Amino acid sequence: MAGLTGGIIAGVVTPHTPRMAVEANAPEFLREVIAGSYALGEALRALAPDLLVLMSAHWVTTFPWYATRHARHKGTCIADEAPDMFDGIAYDRPGDPDFADALIDAIAATGRPAGRNDNPRYHWDYATCVPLQYLDPDQKLPVVTLGTCLMADLDECFEIGGIVAATAAATGRRAVFIASCAFAHDIVRGPETWPREDQIAADRAFIALLREGRVAEARAGFPDYADRVKAEMGGRPIATMLGTIDGGTAYAGETYGAYGQSSGSGNISLAVRPAT
């Protein structure tokens, strides 16, 4: 599915808790999570991707699937849900309007509503901005962002992931798909609080499947897992990532940094790549 001429070269899950937005202010329990984000970024940049496609758990769309087709992403990000948490992160990154157009056209061809986001007043949410500052600190790699569609069930998300992969192949982009979200997400007040023990165990079992390249098993068991851990946005971003790497290819996965908590959520950076 992935090759030198284009396709998905890695499927990724990476965290975005706003408590890691400013590294100097991050609590101690997130230090190894942040270290993992940096390490994941180094590994991804070593693959020399043409494009990052990031699906944000915090860009929530209701009916259509939207992708950003800005030639340049430029602005300042704050956490709308906690505007006092950090003063603002400036971003200035290239986009890829041609890929975004091809992706939206491909989704629309299935009969599902899909739209282009080229609104000049649009600004990034923190689930887009926070991980990218660690994965690509120099802001060099082109980015297309994808919203999380509430009307899409997990099967539709699997399908959309396949369309992302097919679009990357058709357009000749060596692309990394990034699901910006937590694993367990049964959140509570208290930033230092871990997920429940059964949710941590479920996270570790699911992550182990992906580390071992058992993508088909991870996908088959995903609805039950997502329900058990109250996966962020119902598991839609991770399901879409699974759709991008589903197929006959052999895979291998790797985690980066430590598994850590944030208000009852479970967070770690993970990449799944075609095995060599």
C-alpha positions in Angstrom: 0.0 0.0 0.0 2.8 2.4 0.8 5.7 2.7 -1.7 8.3 5.1 -3.0 5.8 6.7 -5.3 3.2 7.5 -2.7 1.0 6.1 0.0 0.8 5.9 3.7 4.2 5.4 5.1 3.1 5.5 8.8 -0.1 5.6 10.8 0.4 7.4 14.1 -1.5 8.1 17.3 -0.1 10.9 19.4 -1.3 13.0 22.4 -2.3 16.6 22.6 -3.3 17.4 26.2 -3.1 21.2 26.7 -0.9 20.6 29.8 1.9 19.7 27.4 1.3 22.8 25.2 4.2 24.7 26.8 7.0 22.3 27.6 8.5 24.5 30.3 5.2 24.5 32.2 4.3 20.9 31.8 3.8 18.8 34.9 6.4 16.2 35.8 4.1 13.3 35.0 4.0 14.4 31.3 7.7 14.8 30.8 8.2 11.3 29.4 5.1 11.7 27.3 6.6 14.8 25.8 9.9 13.0 25.3 8.0 10.4 23.3 6.4 13.0 21.1 9.9 14.4 20.3 11.2 10.9 19.6 8.3 10.1 17.4 8.9 13.3 15.4 12.5 12.3 14.8 11.5 8.9 13.6 8.8 10.4 11.2 11.1 13.0 9.8 13.7 10.3 9.1 11.2 8.8 6.7 11.2 12.0 4.6 7.4 12.3 4.2 5.9 14.6 1.7 2.8 15.3 3.8 1.3 15.0 7.3 -2.4 14.4 7.4 -3.6 15.1 10.9 -7.1 14.2 12.2 -7.9 16.3 15.2 -10.2 15.1 18.0 -10.9 18.8 18.7 -11.9 19.9 15.2 -15.5 18.6 15.5 -17.7 18.6 12.5 -21.3 17.5 12.6 -22.4 16.3 9.2 -19.7 16.7 6.5 -16.1 15.6 6.4 -13.9 18.7 6.0 -10.2 19.0 5.1 -8.1 22.2 5.2 -6.9 23.3 1.8 -5.0 26.4 2.9 -1.7 26.9 1.0 -0.3 28.3 4.3 -1.5 27.6 7.8 -0.8 30.7 9.9 -2.2 31.9 13.1 -2.2 31.6 16.9 -3.7 28.7 18.8 -5.2 28.8 22.3 -7.2 26.1 24.1 -10.8 27.3 23.7 -12.0 25.1 26.6 -9.3 26.6 28.9 -8.2 29.9 27.5 -6.0 30.7 30.5 -4.0 27.5 30.2 -1.4 28.9 27.8 -1.0 32.3 26.2 -1.0 31.1 22.6 1.1 29.1 20.2 2.0 30.8 16.9 2.1 28.5 13.9 3.2 29.0 10.3 3.3 25.9 8.2 2.8 24.9 4.6 -0.4 23.2 3.5 -1.2 21.1 0.4 -4.4 22.3 -1.3 -4.1 19.8 -4.2 -4.1 16.9 -1.9 -6.9 18.3 0.1 -9.0 18.8 -3.0 -8.3 15.3 -4.2 -9.3 13.9 -0.8 -12.5 15.8 -0.5 -13.5 14.8 -4.0 -12.8 11.2 -3.2 -14.9 11.3 -0.1 -17.7 13.1 -1.9 -17.6 10.4 -4.6 -18.9 7.9 -2.0 -22.0 10.0 -1.6 -21.0 11.3 1.8 -21.0 15.1 2.5 -17.6 16.6 2.2 -16.3 20.1 2.2 -13.3 22.3 1.6 -12.1 24.5 4.5 -10.2 27.4 3.0 -11.7 30.0 5.3 -9.0 32.6 5.9 -10.3 33.3 9.4 -10.2 29.7 10.5 -7.7 28.9 13.3 -6.2 25.7 14.5 -7.4 23.9 17.6 -4.9 22.8 20.2 -5.2 19.1 19.2 -3.7 20.2 15.8 -1.2 22.6 17.1 0.2 21.0 20.2 1.5 17.7 18.7 2.9 19.3 15.6 5.2 21.5 17.6 6.9 18.4 18.9 6.7 16.2 15.7 7.9 18.9 13.3 9.5 21.8 15.4 10.9 23.5 12.3 7.4 23.7 10.7 8.7 22.4 7.4 6.4 19.6 6.5 3.2 20.3 4.6 0.0 19.6 6.6 -3.6 18.9 5.7 -5.9 18.6 8.7 -9.1 16.6 8.8 -12.1 17.1 11.1 -13.7 14.5 13.2 -17.2 13.9 11.9 -19.8 13.2 14.5 -22.2 11.5 12.1 -19.6 9.0 11.1 -19.6 5.6 12.9 -16.5 3.5 13.3 -17.1 1.6 10.0 -17.3 4.9 8.1 -14.1 6.1 9.8 -12.3 2.9 8.7 -13.6 3.6 5.1 -12.4 7.2 5.2 -9.0 6.1 6.3 -8.8 3.9 3.3 -9.8 6.8 1.1 -6.9 8.9 2.7 -4.5 6.1 1.8 -5.8 5.8 -1.7 -5.6 9.5 -2.2 -2.0 9.6 -1.0 -1.1 6.8 -3.5 -3.0 8.5 -6.4 -1.4 11.9 -5.8 2.1 10.5 -5.2 2.4 11.7 -1.6 4.4 9.8 0.9 2.1 10.6 3.7 1.9 10.1 7.5 -1.5 9.9 9.0 -1.7 11.3 12.5 -4.6 10.6 14.9 -4.3 13.4 17.5 -6.0 11.9 20.5 -5.7 10.0 23.7 -6.3 6.2 24.0 -8.4 5.8 27.2 -10.4 9.0 27.7 -12.8 8.5 30.6 -11.8 11.9 31.9 -12.2 13.3 35.4 -11.2 16.4 37.2 -7.6 16.1 38.6 -4.8 16.2 36.0 -2.6 13.7 37.9 -5.4 11.0 37.8 -4.7 7.8 35.9 -7.3 5.9 33.9 -8.9 2.9 35.8 -6.7 -0.2 36.1 -9.0 -2.1 33.7 -8.8 0.7 31.1 -5.0 0.9 31.4 -4.9 -2.9 30.8 -7.1 -2.5 27.8 -4.9 0.3 26.4 -1.8 -1.8 26.9 -3.4 -4.8 25.2 -4.5 -2.7 22.2 -1.2 -1.0 21.9 0.6 -4.3 22.0 -1.4 -5.6 19.0 -0.3 -2.6 17.0 3.3 -2.9 18.2 3.3 -6.5 17.0 1.8 -5.5 13.6 -1.5 -7.3 14.2 -3.5 -4.6 12.5 -6.4 -6.8 11.4 -6.9 -8.0 15.0 -6.7 -4.5 16.4 -9.4 -3.4 13.9 -11.7 -6.3 14.6 -11.6 -5.7 18.3 -11.6 -2.0 18.1 -15.3 -1.2 18.8 -15.3 -3.2 22.0 -12.0 -1.7 23.1 -13.1 1.9 22.3 -16.3 1.4 24.3 -14.4 -0.1 27.3 -11.9 2.8 27.6 -14.3 5.5 26.4 -11.9 6.4 23.6 -11.6 10.0 22.7 -14.3 11.1 20.2 -15.7 7.6 20.4 -12.5 6.3 18.8 -13.1 8.0 15.5 -9.5 9.3 15.0 -7.9 6.0 15.8 -10.4 4.1 13.7 -9.6 6.4 10.7 -5.9 5.7 11.3 -6.5 2.0 11.3 -8.3 2.4 8.0 -5.2 4.0 6.5 -3.1 1.0 7.3 -5.6 -1.8 6.8 -4.8 -4.2 4.0 -2.5 -7.0 2.9 0.7 -5.3 4.0 2.8 -6.6 6.9 3.2 -4.0 9.6 5.4 -3.3 12.6 4.7 -0.8 15.4 6.7 1.1 17.9 5.9 3.3 20.9 7.9 6.3 21.9 8.3 7.6 25.5 6.2 6.5 28.4 2.4 5.9 28.8 1.2 8.7 31.0 -1.9 10.1 32.5 -3.8 13.4 32.2 -7.1 13.8 33.9 -8.0 10.1 33.6 -6.8 9.8 30.0 -4.1 7.5 28.7 -1.4 9.0 26.4 1.5 7.7 24.5 3.0 8.1 21.0 2.7 5.2 18.6 3.6 4.6 15.0 2.7 1.7 12.8 4.7 1.2 9.6 4.9 -1.3 6.7 7.4 -3.9 7.8 10.7 -4.0 5.9 
